[in-house]
Amino acid sequence: MQQEYPNPPSIRILRITGSGDNFVVLGRSDYGGDVYYVANVVEFRDGRIARETRIDGAPFEPPEWRARYVTSPPQ
């Protein structure tokens, strides 16, 4: 699927965490100016990817009531 993706975004890996057959990859994808933060949940079986779930979200300003709890995301 990855090889067939037209005009792939530039991707910056921010963090990888996990162990055994389960990992989460956090990243920042830039589609030529449109930025999305991505969480990939990757499950392996016999050394191969058995399942991958991607969650994408565009950055946004926090509402005023929550702004004091927010740190700036990595660029």
ABEGO torsion letter per residue (X at the ends): XAAABBGBBBBBBABBBEBEABBBBBBBBBBGGBBBBBBBBBBBBGGBBABBBBBBBBBBBBBAAAAAABBBBBX
